[in-house]
Amino acid sequence: MPVVPTKTPEYKRILDRLRKEAELRKSRPNWIEMEQKAMHEEVNTIRAEAGKGPVSLYQVLRVEALAVGHSDYAHKFAFYCWELTQEEDPERHACHG
């Protein structure tokens, strides 16, 4: 049976972390960078737990760019971050466009 990404604990962790960070936006002048850093940390924590090497901040920024402008930005960004946690070689995750 294929994996449904949005049903996985990893996806839920990523989305929950993004939502928690988003709640702090009004109190942070640099909220964009803080959310990006949080997603970078969460992706690499999940990867480390799975015995995989880290991804770069650039890779997280690259997948975030794919989510920008979508009405469901948070879900798209979380999904693309989840994909980074699944890849053995995240450099292959070039783009969805």
C-alpha positions as CSV (number, residue, x, y, z in Angstrom):
1,M,0.0,0.0,0.0
2,P,1.5,3.4,-1.0
3,V,2.4,5.9,1.7
4,V,0.0,8.8,2.1
5,P,2.4,11.6,3.1
6,T,-0.2,13.8,4.9
7,K,-1.0,10.8,7.2
8,T,2.6,10.2,8.3
9,P,3.9,11.3,11.7
10,E,6.8,13.1,10.1
11,Y,4.5,15.3,8.0
12,K,2.3,16.1,11.0
13,R,5.4,17.0,13.0
14,I,6.6,19.4,10.2
15,L,3.2,21.0,9.8
16,D,2.8,21.4,13.6
17,R,6.2,23.0,13.8
18,L,5.4,25.4,11.0
19,R,2.1,26.3,12.6
20,K,3.7,27.0,15.9
21,E,6.3,29.2,14.3
22,A,3.6,31.0,12.3
23,E,1.8,31.9,15.6
24,L,4.9,33.9,16.6
25,R,4.9,36.1,13.5
26,K,3.6,39.2,15.1
27,S,6.3,39.2,17.7
28,R,9.2,38.6,15.3
29,P,10.4,41.2,12.8
30,N,12.4,38.4,11.2
31,W,9.7,35.8,11.2
32,I,10.4,34.6,7.7
33,E,14.0,33.6,8.5
34,M,12.8,32.1,11.8
35,E,10.3,29.9,10.0
36,Q,12.8,28.8,7.4
37,K,15.3,28.0,10.1
38,A,12.7,26.0,12.1
39,M,11.8,23.9,9.0
40,H,15.5,23.3,8.3
41,E,16.0,22.1,11.9
42,E,12.8,19.9,11.8
43,V,13.8,18.3,8.4
44,N,17.3,17.5,9.7
45,T,16.0,16.2,13.0
46,I,13.7,13.8,11.2
47,R,16.5,12.8,8.8
48,A,18.9,12.2,11.6
49,E,16.3,10.0,13.4
50,A,16.2,7.9,10.2
51,G,19.9,7.7,9.9
52,K,20.2,10.1,7.0
53,G,22.5,13.0,6.5
54,P,21.4,16.6,6.8
55,V,20.1,18.8,4.0
56,S,21.3,22.4,3.5
57,L,19.3,25.5,4.3
58,Y,19.4,26.2,0.6
59,Q,17.4,23.0,-0.1
60,V,14.7,24.0,2.4
61,L,14.6,27.5,0.8
62,R,14.3,25.9,-2.6
63,V,11.3,23.8,-1.7
64,E,9.7,26.8,0.2
65,A,9.9,28.8,-3.1
66,L,7.7,26.1,-4.7
67,A,5.0,26.7,-2.0
68,V,5.0,30.5,-2.0
69,G,1.9,31.9,-3.6
70,H,-0.3,28.9,-3.0
71,S,-3.5,29.4,-1.0
72,D,-2.4,26.3,1.0
73,Y,1.2,27.5,1.5
74,A,1.7,25.9,4.9
75,H,0.5,22.5,3.6
76,K,2.6,22.8,0.4
77,F,5.7,23.8,2.4
78,A,5.2,21.0,4.9
79,F,4.7,18.5,2.1
80,Y,7.9,19.5,0.3
81,C,9.8,19.5,3.5
82,W,8.4,16.0,4.2
83,E,9.7,14.9,0.8
84,L,13.2,16.1,1.8
85,T,13.0,13.8,4.8
86,Q,12.2,10.9,2.6
87,E,15.0,11.3,0.0
88,E,18.2,9.3,0.3
89,D,19.8,12.0,-1.9
90,P,17.9,15.2,-1.5
91,E,19.9,16.8,-4.2
92,R,17.8,14.8,-6.6
93,H,14.8,16.8,-5.3
94,A,15.4,19.5,-7.9
95,C,11.9,20.9,-8.3
96,H,8.3,20.1,-8.9
97,G,7.8,22.8,-11.5
